[in-house]
Amino acid sequence: MLSTGLPQGAVPRLERPGPLRDRVYEALLELITTRALQPGQHLVESELANHLGVSRQPVREALQRLNTEGWVDLRPAQGAFVHEPTDEEADQLLTVRALLEAEAARLAAAHSDEDGIDALERIVHLGLAAVDDDDVAAAVALNARFHAMVMELAGNAVLAELAAQVDRRVRWYYTPVARQRGRQSWIEHEELVTAILNRDEQEATRLMREHTEHTRRSYQARPR
């Protein structure tokens, strides 16, 4: 067990071909957003490099980039630590997310087709199965897929680009409350699919707004 807290084998070693610096960045960011690396956790360059099968240089560069983007805090004479988001940071981001997602739901109700509805229903089916299996990682990933599909069905490229900028942070905040939200979250997804299927733009907007608000409140009320 590494002192960084990563279980052995949690992340496959990176293959050498390709932009290694960017791939190390992506690997570390995925570990942070899925909370394999916990907020406040000390990040030791040498151990991360060994775990990923790379030298320390691309790890150092990735940590600097993550620091610039607010995922990692570089503390003088102490090293790198996973950023601990404040409640205000989370609240602001989840509020913005609610605005984007509500508009996406409205547009999806206006523009979705049969294939899009089928795709949403398949994701809901898989999400409910993940909840039944108590597979939090799968539930979080499927939740992200569901919201990404709604955004895709909205058909607005600018809206999708803005949503993509907050997607990973939404996953970061959603992970610790995914079990708490559980089946209820997927019931809300089912209701939203029905509204989209019925092309009820007003109802789809209302349901998505309430759905994202439930997640925001769950995050605020999470155990500390």
Protein Blocks (a to p, Z undefined) as FASTA:
>chain_A
ZZkopaghkaccddfbdcfklmmmmmmmmmmmnomacghiacdfklmmmmnopafklmmm
mmmmmmmnopaccdehkbpcdddddfklmmmmmmmmmmmmmmmmmmmmmmmcfklmmmmm
mmmmmmmmmmmnopaklmmmmmmmmmmmmmmmnopaklmmmmmmmmmmmmmmmmmmmmmn
mmmlmmmmmmmmmmmmnopaklmmmmmmmmmmmmmmmmmmpcZZ
